[in-house]
Amino acid sequence: MFLLFVKVVVANGVTVKVGDHDFSKCSLTPSVTLNIDIPEKISDSWYRGNVTISLKDTTFEPSSPSRHMVELLQLLDKDFNNDKPVLFLYTDGGPDHRCTFLSVQLSIIYIWLKKDFDQVILARTPPGNSYKNPVERVMSVINLAFQAVGVMRSKMDPENEKRMKGYASN
Protein backbone atom coordinates (compact mmCIF):
# COMPACT_ATOMS: atom_id res chain seq x y z
CA MET A 1 0.00 0.00 0.00
CA PHE A 2 1.27 3.47 -0.94
CA LEU A 3 0.21 6.71 0.62
CA LEU A 4 0.58 9.89 -1.41
CA PHE A 5 0.48 13.21 0.36
CA VAL A 6 -0.35 15.99 -2.06
CA LYS A 7 0.59 19.58 -1.29
CA VAL A 8 -1.79 22.22 -2.60
CA VAL A 9 -1.11 25.94 -2.99
CA VAL A 10 -4.35 27.88 -2.44
CA ALA A 11 -5.48 31.30 -1.37
CA ASN A 12 -6.49 31.70 2.27
CA GLY A 13 -10.19 30.97 2.88
CA VAL A 14 -10.87 29.50 -0.57
CA THR A 15 -12.27 26.08 -1.43
CA VAL A 16 -9.59 23.73 -2.75
CA LYS A 17 -10.13 22.89 -6.43
CA VAL A 18 -7.03 21.63 -8.20
CA GLY A 19 -6.37 20.48 -11.75
CA ASP A 20 -5.19 16.94 -12.44
CA HIS A 21 -1.45 16.43 -11.96
CA ASP A 22 -0.86 15.61 -15.63
CA PHE A 23 -2.77 18.60 -16.96
CA SER A 24 0.38 20.20 -18.32
CA LYS A 25 -1.26 23.33 -19.73
CA CYS A 26 -1.63 24.68 -16.19
CA SER A 27 1.78 24.01 -14.71
CA LEU A 28 4.46 26.03 -12.96
CA THR A 29 7.99 26.59 -14.21
CA PRO A 30 10.61 27.40 -11.56
CA SER A 31 13.57 29.64 -12.36
CA VAL A 32 16.50 29.47 -9.99
CA THR A 33 19.29 31.98 -9.50
CA LEU A 34 22.21 31.26 -7.21
CA ASN A 35 24.16 34.36 -6.24
CA ILE A 36 27.39 32.70 -5.15
CA ASP A 37 29.71 34.11 -2.51
CA ILE A 38 32.99 33.28 -4.22
CA PRO A 39 35.29 31.54 -1.72
CA GLU A 40 38.71 32.89 -0.80
CA LYS A 41 40.35 29.47 -1.36
CA ILE A 42 39.62 27.02 -4.18
CA SER A 43 39.15 24.24 -1.60
CA ASP A 44 36.24 26.10 0.05
CA SER A 45 32.62 25.45 -0.90
CA TRP A 46 31.07 27.14 -3.93
CA TYR A 47 27.60 26.37 -2.55
CA ARG A 48 27.40 29.50 -0.44
CA GLY A 49 25.21 32.44 -1.27
CA ASN A 50 21.61 33.34 -1.89
CA VAL A 51 19.16 31.22 -3.87
CA THR A 52 16.26 33.01 -5.51
CA ILE A 53 13.37 31.02 -6.95
CA SER A 54 10.67 32.52 -9.10
CA LEU A 55 7.62 30.57 -10.22
CA LYS A 56 5.95 31.28 -13.51
CA ASP A 57 2.75 30.05 -15.08
CA THR A 58 3.99 28.00 -18.03
CA THR A 59 1.15 29.10 -20.29
CA PHE A 60 0.93 32.82 -19.60
CA GLU A 61 4.54 33.56 -18.56
CA PRO A 62 6.68 31.63 -21.04
CA SER A 63 10.41 31.41 -20.52
CA SER A 64 12.51 33.76 -22.66
CA PRO A 65 15.96 35.39 -22.55
CA SER A 66 14.46 38.83 -21.94
CA ARG A 67 12.27 37.55 -19.07
CA HIS A 68 15.29 35.92 -17.40
CA MET A 69 17.41 39.03 -17.79
CA VAL A 70 14.68 41.30 -16.37
CA GLU A 71 14.48 39.00 -13.33
CA LEU A 72 18.28 39.04 -13.04
CA LEU A 73 18.29 42.82 -13.34
CA GLN A 74 15.76 43.06 -10.49
CA LEU A 75 18.01 40.86 -8.34
CA LEU A 76 21.02 42.97 -9.23
CA ASP A 77 19.11 46.15 -8.38
CA LYS A 78 18.42 44.69 -4.96
CA ASP A 79 21.85 43.16 -4.25
CA PHE A 80 24.25 44.92 -6.62
CA ASN A 81 27.51 46.00 -5.05
CA ASN A 82 29.75 48.36 -7.03
CA ASP A 83 32.92 46.77 -5.65
CA LYS A 84 32.15 43.68 -7.79
CA PRO A 85 32.48 45.05 -11.33
CA VAL A 86 32.43 41.62 -13.03
CA LEU A 87 29.29 39.59 -13.76
CA PHE A 88 29.84 35.88 -14.32
CA LEU A 89 26.84 33.94 -15.63
CA TYR A 90 26.97 30.15 -15.72
CA THR A 91 23.82 28.77 -17.31
CA ASP A 92 22.31 25.55 -18.60
CA GLY A 93 22.06 24.89 -22.33
CA GLY A 94 18.36 25.68 -22.69
CA PRO A 95 17.28 27.89 -25.62
CA ASP A 96 16.44 30.77 -23.30
CA HIS A 97 19.94 30.67 -21.72
CA ARG A 98 22.23 29.50 -24.51
CA CYS A 99 24.88 32.20 -24.82
CA THR A 100 25.47 31.42 -28.51
CA PHE A 101 21.97 32.72 -29.37
CA LEU A 102 21.69 36.35 -30.40
CA SER A 103 18.57 36.91 -28.27
CA VAL A 104 20.49 35.85 -25.15
CA GLN A 105 23.52 37.93 -26.11
CA LEU A 106 21.37 41.04 -26.60
CA SER A 107 19.76 40.51 -23.19
CA ILE A 108 23.19 40.21 -21.57
CA ILE A 109 24.44 43.33 -23.38
CA TYR A 110 21.49 45.23 -21.96
CA ILE A 111 22.44 44.26 -18.39
CA TRP A 112 26.10 45.06 -19.08
CA LEU A 113 25.17 48.56 -20.27
CA LYS A 114 22.54 49.14 -17.59
CA LYS A 115 24.80 48.13 -14.67
CA ASP A 116 28.05 49.41 -16.17
CA PHE A 117 30.02 46.24 -15.45
CA ASP A 118 33.71 46.24 -16.35
CA GLN A 119 33.36 42.72 -17.66
CA VAL A 120 30.64 40.12 -18.29
CA ILE A 121 31.64 36.47 -18.60
CA LEU A 122 29.21 33.89 -20.00
CA ALA A 123 29.58 30.14 -19.72
CA ARG A 124 27.20 27.24 -20.12
CA THR A 125 27.16 23.71 -18.81
CA PRO A 126 28.40 21.16 -21.37
CA PRO A 127 25.55 18.98 -22.71
CA GLY A 128 24.92 15.99 -20.45
CA ASN A 129 26.94 17.48 -17.59
CA SER A 130 24.38 19.51 -15.67
CA TYR A 131 25.65 17.99 -12.43
CA LYS A 132 28.65 20.32 -12.78
CA ASN A 133 26.41 23.40 -12.61
CA PRO A 134 25.79 24.51 -8.99
CA VAL A 135 22.33 25.88 -9.84
CA GLU A 136 21.30 22.56 -11.40
CA ARG A 137 22.18 20.86 -8.11
CA VAL A 138 19.92 23.31 -6.27
CA MET A 139 17.25 22.71 -8.91
CA SER A 140 17.24 18.96 -8.24
CA VAL A 141 16.22 19.62 -4.63
CA ILE A 142 13.52 22.06 -5.77
CA ASN A 143 12.15 19.50 -8.23
CA LEU A 144 11.72 17.07 -5.34
CA ALA A 145 9.75 19.72 -3.46
CA PHE A 146 7.43 20.20 -6.47
CA GLN A 147 6.52 16.52 -6.75
CA ALA A 148 2.75 16.01 -6.29
CA VAL A 149 2.04 19.73 -5.91
CA GLY A 150 -1.35 20.97 -7.05
CA VAL A 151 -1.85 24.60 -7.98
CA MET A 152 -5.17 26.33 -7.71
CA ARG A 153 -6.25 28.96 -10.19
CA SER A 154 -9.02 31.50 -10.27
CA LYS A 155 -12.01 30.79 -12.46
CA MET A 156 -11.82 32.54 -15.82
CA ASP A 157 -14.64 34.00 -17.84
CA PRO A 158 -16.92 31.29 -19.38
CA GLU A 159 -15.44 31.60 -22.89
CA ASN A 160 -11.87 30.99 -21.70
CA GLU A 161 -12.98 28.17 -19.39
CA LYS A 162 -14.54 26.47 -22.41
CA ARG A 163 -11.30 26.89 -24.40
CA MET A 164 -9.19 25.44 -21.57
CA LYS A 165 -11.49 22.43 -21.23
CA GLY A 166 -11.01 21.80 -24.97
CA TYR A 167 -7.23 21.88 -24.54
CA ALA A 168 -7.38 19.54 -21.55
CA SER A 169 -8.94 16.78 -23.61
CA ASN A 170 -6.22 16.97 -26.31
MISEVEX-871315 format. One record per residue (C-alpha): y, x, z; residue number from 0. Coordinates in steps of 0.2 Angstrom, whole numbers. Layout:
BEGIN
<rec><y>Y</y><x>X</x><z>Z</z><resi>NUM</resi></rec>
...
! end
This chain:
BEGIN
<rec><y>0</y><x>0</x><z>0</z><resi>0</resi></rec>
<rec><y>17</y><x>6</x><z>-5</z><resi>1</resi></rec>
<rec><y>34</y><x>1</x><z>3</z><resi>2</resi></rec>
<rec><y>49</y><x>3</x><z>-7</z><resi>3</resi></rec>
<rec><y>66</y><x>2</x><z>2</z><resi>4</resi></rec>
<rec><y>80</y><x>-2</x><z>-10</z><resi>5</resi></rec>
<rec><y>98</y><x>3</x><z>-6</z><resi>6</resi></rec>
<rec><y>111</y><x>-9</x><z>-13</z><resi>7</resi></rec>
<rec><y>130</y><x>-6</x><z>-15</z><resi>8</resi></rec>
<rec><y>139</y><x>-22</x><z>-12</z><resi>9</resi></rec>
<rec><y>156</y><x>-27</x><z>-7</z><resi>10</resi></rec>
<rec><y>158</y><x>-32</x><z>11</z><resi>11</resi></rec>
<rec><y>155</y><x>-51</x><z>14</z><resi>12</resi></rec>
<rec><y>147</y><x>-54</x><z>-3</z><resi>13</resi></rec>
<rec><y>130</y><x>-61</x><z>-7</z><resi>14</resi></rec>
<rec><y>119</y><x>-48</x><z>-14</z><resi>15</resi></rec>
<rec><y>114</y><x>-51</x><z>-32</z><resi>16</resi></rec>
<rec><y>108</y><x>-35</x><z>-41</z><resi>17</resi></rec>
<rec><y>102</y><x>-32</x><z>-59</z><resi>18</resi></rec>
<rec><y>85</y><x>-26</x><z>-62</z><resi>19</resi></rec>
<rec><y>82</y><x>-7</x><z>-60</z><resi>20</resi></rec>
<rec><y>78</y><x>-4</x><z>-78</z><resi>21</resi></rec>
<rec><y>93</y><x>-14</x><z>-85</z><resi>22</resi></rec>
<rec><y>101</y><x>2</x><z>-92</z><resi>23</resi></rec>
<rec><y>117</y><x>-6</x><z>-99</z><resi>24</resi></rec>
<rec><y>123</y><x>-8</x><z>-81</z><resi>25</resi></rec>
<rec><y>120</y><x>9</x><z>-74</z><resi>26</resi></rec>
<rec><y>130</y><x>22</x><z>-65</z><resi>27</resi></rec>
<rec><y>133</y><x>40</x><z>-71</z><resi>28</resi></rec>
<rec><y>137</y><x>53</x><z>-58</z><resi>29</resi></rec>
<rec><y>148</y><x>68</x><z>-62</z><resi>30</resi></rec>
<rec><y>147</y><x>83</x><z>-50</z><resi>31</resi></rec>
<rec><y>160</y><x>96</x><z>-47</z><resi>32</resi></rec>
<rec><y>156</y><x>111</x><z>-36</z><resi>33</resi></rec>
<rec><y>172</y><x>121</x><z>-31</z><resi>34</resi></rec>
<rec><y>164</y><x>137</x><z>-26</z><resi>35</resi></rec>
<rec><y>171</y><x>149</x><z>-13</z><resi>36</resi></rec>
<rec><y>166</y><x>165</x><z>-21</z><resi>37</resi></rec>
<rec><y>158</y><x>176</x><z>-9</z><resi>38</resi></rec>
<rec><y>164</y><x>194</x><z>-4</z><resi>39</resi></rec>
<rec><y>147</y><x>202</x><z>-7</z><resi>40</resi></rec>
<rec><y>135</y><x>198</x><z>-21</z><resi>41</resi></rec>
<rec><y>121</y><x>196</x><z>-8</z><resi>42</resi></rec>
<rec><y>130</y><x>181</x><z>0</z><resi>43</resi></rec>
<rec><y>127</y><x>163</x><z>-5</z><resi>44</resi></rec>
<rec><y>136</y><x>155</x><z>-20</z><resi>45</resi></rec>
<rec><y>132</y><x>138</x><z>-13</z><resi>46</resi></rec>
<rec><y>147</y><x>137</x><z>-2</z><resi>47</resi></rec>
<rec><y>162</y><x>126</x><z>-6</z><resi>48</resi></rec>
<rec><y>167</y><x>108</x><z>-9</z><resi>49</resi></rec>
<rec><y>156</y><x>96</x><z>-19</z><resi>50</resi></rec>
<rec><y>165</y><x>81</x><z>-28</z><resi>51</resi></rec>
<rec><y>155</y><x>67</x><z>-35</z><resi>52</resi></rec>
<rec><y>163</y><x>53</x><z>-46</z><resi>53</resi></rec>
<rec><y>153</y><x>38</x><z>-51</z><resi>54</resi></rec>
<rec><y>156</y><x>30</x><z>-68</z><resi>55</resi></rec>
<rec><y>150</y><x>14</x><z>-75</z><resi>56</resi></rec>
<rec><y>140</y><x>20</x><z>-90</z><resi>57</resi></rec>
<rec><y>145</y><x>6</x><z>-101</z><resi>58</resi></rec>
<rec><y>164</y><x>5</x><z>-98</z><resi>59</resi></rec>
<rec><y>168</y><x>23</x><z>-93</z><resi>60</resi></rec>
<rec><y>158</y><x>33</x><z>-105</z><resi>61</resi></rec>
<rec><y>157</y><x>52</x><z>-103</z><resi>62</resi></rec>
<rec><y>169</y><x>63</x><z>-113</z><resi>63</resi></rec>
<rec><y>177</y><x>80</x><z>-113</z><resi>64</resi></rec>
<rec><y>194</y><x>72</x><z>-110</z><resi>65</resi></rec>
<rec><y>188</y><x>61</x><z>-95</z><resi>66</resi></rec>
<rec><y>180</y><x>76</x><z>-87</z><resi>67</resi></rec>
<rec><y>195</y><x>87</x><z>-89</z><resi>68</resi></rec>
<rec><y>207</y><x>73</x><z>-82</z><resi>69</resi></rec>
<rec><y>195</y><x>72</x><z>-67</z><resi>70</resi></rec>
<rec><y>195</y><x>91</x><z>-65</z><resi>71</resi></rec>
<rec><y>214</y><x>91</x><z>-67</z><resi>72</resi></rec>
<rec><y>215</y><x>79</x><z>-52</z><resi>73</resi></rec>
<rec><y>204</y><x>90</x><z>-42</z><resi>74</resi></rec>
<rec><y>215</y><x>105</x><z>-46</z><resi>75</resi></rec>
<rec><y>231</y><x>96</x><z>-42</z><resi>76</resi></rec>
<rec><y>223</y><x>92</x><z>-25</z><resi>77</resi></rec>
<rec><y>216</y><x>109</x><z>-21</z><resi>78</resi></rec>
<rec><y>225</y><x>121</x><z>-33</z><resi>79</resi></rec>
<rec><y>230</y><x>138</x><z>-25</z><resi>80</resi></rec>
<rec><y>242</y><x>149</x><z>-35</z><resi>81</resi></rec>
<rec><y>234</y><x>165</x><z>-28</z><resi>82</resi></rec>
<rec><y>218</y><x>161</x><z>-39</z><resi>83</resi></rec>
<rec><y>225</y><x>162</x><z>-57</z><resi>84</resi></rec>
<rec><y>208</y><x>162</x><z>-65</z><resi>85</resi></rec>
<rec><y>198</y><x>146</x><z>-69</z><resi>86</resi></rec>
<rec><y>179</y><x>149</x><z>-72</z><resi>87</resi></rec>
<rec><y>170</y><x>134</x><z>-78</z><resi>88</resi></rec>
<rec><y>151</y><x>135</x><z>-79</z><resi>89</resi></rec>
<rec><y>144</y><x>119</x><z>-87</z><resi>90</resi></rec>
<rec><y>128</y><x>112</x><z>-93</z><resi>91</resi></rec>
<rec><y>124</y><x>110</x><z>-112</z><resi>92</resi></rec>
<rec><y>128</y><x>92</x><z>-113</z><resi>93</resi></rec>
<rec><y>139</y><x>86</x><z>-128</z><resi>94</resi></rec>
<rec><y>154</y><x>82</x><z>-116</z><resi>95</resi></rec>
<rec><y>153</y><x>100</x><z>-109</z><resi>96</resi></rec>
<rec><y>148</y><x>111</x><z>-123</z><resi>97</resi></rec>
<rec><y>161</y><x>124</x><z>-124</z><resi>98</resi></rec>
<rec><y>157</y><x>127</x><z>-143</z><resi>99</resi></rec>
<rec><y>164</y><x>110</x><z>-147</z><resi>100</resi></rec>
<rec><y>182</y><x>108</x><z>-152</z><resi>101</resi></rec>
<rec><y>185</y><x>93</x><z>-141</z><resi>102</resi></rec>
<rec><y>179</y><x>102</x><z>-126</z><resi>103</resi></rec>
<rec><y>190</y><x>118</x><z>-131</z><resi>104</resi></rec>
<rec><y>205</y><x>107</x><z>-133</z><resi>105</resi></rec>
<rec><y>203</y><x>99</x><z>-116</z><resi>106</resi></rec>
<rec><y>201</y><x>116</x><z>-108</z><resi>107</resi></rec>
<rec><y>217</y><x>122</x><z>-117</z><resi>108</resi></rec>
<rec><y>226</y><x>107</x><z>-110</z><resi>109</resi></rec>
<rec><y>221</y><x>112</x><z>-92</z><resi>110</resi></rec>
<rec><y>225</y><x>131</x><z>-95</z><resi>111</resi></rec>
<rec><y>243</y><x>126</x><z>-101</z><resi>112</resi></rec>
<rec><y>246</y><x>113</x><z>-88</z><resi>113</resi></rec>
<rec><y>241</y><x>124</x><z>-73</z><resi>114</resi></rec>
<rec><y>247</y><x>140</x><z>-81</z><resi>115</resi></rec>
<rec><y>231</y><x>150</x><z>-77</z><resi>116</resi></rec>
<rec><y>231</y><x>169</x><z>-82</z><resi>117</resi></rec>
<rec><y>214</y><x>167</x><z>-88</z><resi>118</resi></rec>
<rec><y>201</y><x>153</x><z>-91</z><resi>119</resi></rec>
<rec><y>182</y><x>158</x><z>-93</z><resi>120</resi></rec>
<rec><y>169</y><x>146</x><z>-100</z><resi>121</resi></rec>
<rec><y>151</y><x>148</x><z>-99</z><resi>122</resi></rec>
<rec><y>136</y><x>136</x><z>-101</z><resi>123</resi></rec>
<rec><y>119</y><x>136</x><z>-94</z><resi>124</resi></rec>
<rec><y>106</y><x>142</x><z>-107</z><resi>125</resi></rec>
<rec><y>95</y><x>128</x><z>-114</z><resi>126</resi></rec>
<rec><y>80</y><x>125</x><z>-102</z><resi>127</resi></rec>
<rec><y>87</y><x>135</x><z>-88</z><resi>128</resi></rec>
<rec><y>98</y><x>122</x><z>-78</z><resi>129</resi></rec>
<rec><y>90</y><x>128</x><z>-62</z><resi>130</resi></rec>
<rec><y>102</y><x>143</x><z>-64</z><resi>131</resi></rec>
<rec><y>117</y><x>132</x><z>-63</z><resi>132</resi></rec>
<rec><y>123</y><x>129</x><z>-45</z><resi>133</resi></rec>
<rec><y>129</y><x>112</x><z>-49</z><resi>134</resi></rec>
<rec><y>113</y><x>106</x><z>-57</z><resi>135</resi></rec>
<rec><y>104</y><x>111</x><z>-41</z><resi>136</resi></rec>
<rec><y>117</y><x>100</x><z>-31</z><resi>137</resi></rec>
<rec><y>114</y><x>86</x><z>-45</z><resi>138</resi></rec>
<rec><y>95</y><x>86</x><z>-41</z><resi>139</resi></rec>
<rec><y>98</y><x>81</x><z>-23</z><resi>140</resi></rec>
<rec><y>110</y><x>68</x><z>-29</z><resi>141</resi></rec>
<rec><y>98</y><x>61</x><z>-41</z><resi>142</resi></rec>
<rec><y>85</y><x>59</x><z>-27</z><resi>143</resi></rec>
<rec><y>99</y><x>49</x><z>-17</z><resi>144</resi></rec>
<rec><y>101</y><x>37</x><z>-32</z><resi>145</resi></rec>
<rec><y>83</y><x>33</x><z>-34</z><resi>146</resi></rec>
<rec><y>80</y><x>14</x><z>-31</z><resi>147</resi></rec>
<rec><y>99</y><x>10</x><z>-30</z><resi>148</resi></rec>
<rec><y>105</y><x>-7</x><z>-35</z><resi>149</resi></rec>
<rec><y>123</y><x>-9</x><z>-40</z><resi>150</resi></rec>
<rec><y>132</y><x>-26</x><z>-39</z><resi>151</resi></rec>
<rec><y>145</y><x>-31</x><z>-51</z><resi>152</resi></rec>
<rec><y>157</y><x>-45</x><z>-51</z><resi>153</resi></rec>
<rec><y>154</y><x>-60</x><z>-62</z><resi>154</resi></rec>
<rec><y>163</y><x>-59</x><z>-79</z><resi>155</resi></rec>
<rec><y>170</y><x>-73</x><z>-89</z><resi>156</resi></rec>
<rec><y>156</y><x>-85</x><z>-97</z><resi>157</resi></rec>
<rec><y>158</y><x>-77</x><z>-114</z><resi>158</resi></rec>
<rec><y>155</y><x>-59</x><z>-109</z><resi>159</resi></rec>
<rec><y>141</y><x>-65</x><z>-97</z><resi>160</resi></rec>
<rec><y>132</y><x>-73</x><z>-112</z><resi>161</resi></rec>
<rec><y>134</y><x>-57</x><z>-122</z><resi>162</resi></rec>
<rec><y>127</y><x>-46</x><z>-108</z><resi>163</resi></rec>
<rec><y>112</y><x>-57</x><z>-106</z><resi>164</resi></rec>
<rec><y>109</y><x>-55</x><z>-125</z><resi>165</resi></rec>
<rec><y>109</y><x>-36</x><z>-123</z><resi>166</resi></rec>
<rec><y>98</y><x>-37</x><z>-108</z><resi>167</resi></rec>
<rec><y>84</y><x>-45</x><z>-118</z><resi>168</resi></rec>
<rec><y>85</y><x>-31</x><z>-132</z><resi>169</resi></rec>
! end
